[in-house]
């Protein structure tokens, strides 16, 4: 192969890489967090689509600590009002 055809092959390879990168970028779109209104990226194939960013998701998780014996101790409790299932009480 001569130098001209090698240069042409390099250009074709670079254009293919740029096209593939653009196609991968199209799969991601920007979503606004419902809680803190920050922007974050989500993939179009994720089902269900996320509604909150990673920071808000971590903040809202129930905190817990594990003891040396392997037992789990929750650091936060949330009380819900209402009856149990099948008791007939409605909101």
C-alpha positions in Angstrom: 0.0 0.0 0.0 1.2 3.5 -0.7 1.0 6.4 1.7 -2.0 8.0 0.0 -4.2 4.9 0.5 -3.0 4.5 4.1 -4.0 8.1 4.8 -7.4 7.5 3.2 -8.0 4.5 5.4 -7.1 6.5 8.5 -9.6 9.2 7.5 -12.3 6.6 7.0 -11.6 5.0 10.3 -11.8 8.4 12.1 -15.1 9.2 10.4 -16.5 5.8 11.5 -15.4 6.4 15.1 -17.0 9.8 15.1 -20.3 8.4 13.7 -20.4 5.6 16.3 -19.7 8.1 19.1 -22.6 10.3 17.8 -24.9 7.3 17.7 -24.0 6.4 21.3 -24.6 10.0 22.4 -28.2 9.9 20.9 -29.2 7.1 23.3 -28.8 9.4 26.3 -31.0 12.3 27.1 -31.2 14.9 29.8 -33.9 14.7 32.6 -34.7 17.2 35.3 -34.9 15.9 38.9 -38.3 16.4 40.4 -36.9 17.3 43.8 -33.8 19.5 43.4 -34.4 20.5 39.7 -30.9 19.5 38.7 -30.2 18.0 35.3 -28.9 14.4 34.9 -28.4 12.0 32.0 -30.6 8.9 31.5 -30.5 6.2 28.8 -33.5 5.9 26.5 -33.9 2.1 27.1 -34.2 2.4 30.9 -37.6 1.2 32.1 -39.0 3.0 34.1 -37.3 6.3 33.5 -35.7 7.8 36.6 -37.4 10.8 38.2 -34.7 11.9 40.6 -30.9 12.3 40.5 -28.5 10.1 42.3 -28.0 12.7 45.1 -31.7 12.8 45.9 -32.0 9.0 45.6 -29.2 8.4 48.1 -30.6 11.1 50.5 -34.1 9.4 50.6 -32.9 5.9 51.2 -33.5 4.5 54.7 -30.3 4.7 56.7 -29.1 1.6 58.4 -26.0 0.3 60.2 -24.8 -3.3 60.4 -23.5 -4.5 63.7 -20.6 -6.9 64.1 -23.1 -9.8 64.5 -24.6 -9.1 61.1 -27.8 -7.6 62.5 -29.2 -4.5 60.8 -30.2 -1.5 62.9 -32.1 1.3 61.1 -31.2 4.8 62.0 -34.4 6.3 60.7 -38.1 5.3 61.0 -41.1 6.5 59.1 -44.6 6.0 60.5 -47.5 5.6 58.0 -51.1 6.3 59.1 -53.9 4.0 58.2 -55.0 0.5 58.7 -53.5 -2.7 57.5 -54.5 -4.5 54.4 -58.1 -6.0 54.6 -59.1 -4.0 57.6 -61.5 -1.8 55.6 -60.0 1.5 56.7 -59.5 3.9 53.8 -57.7 7.3 53.5 
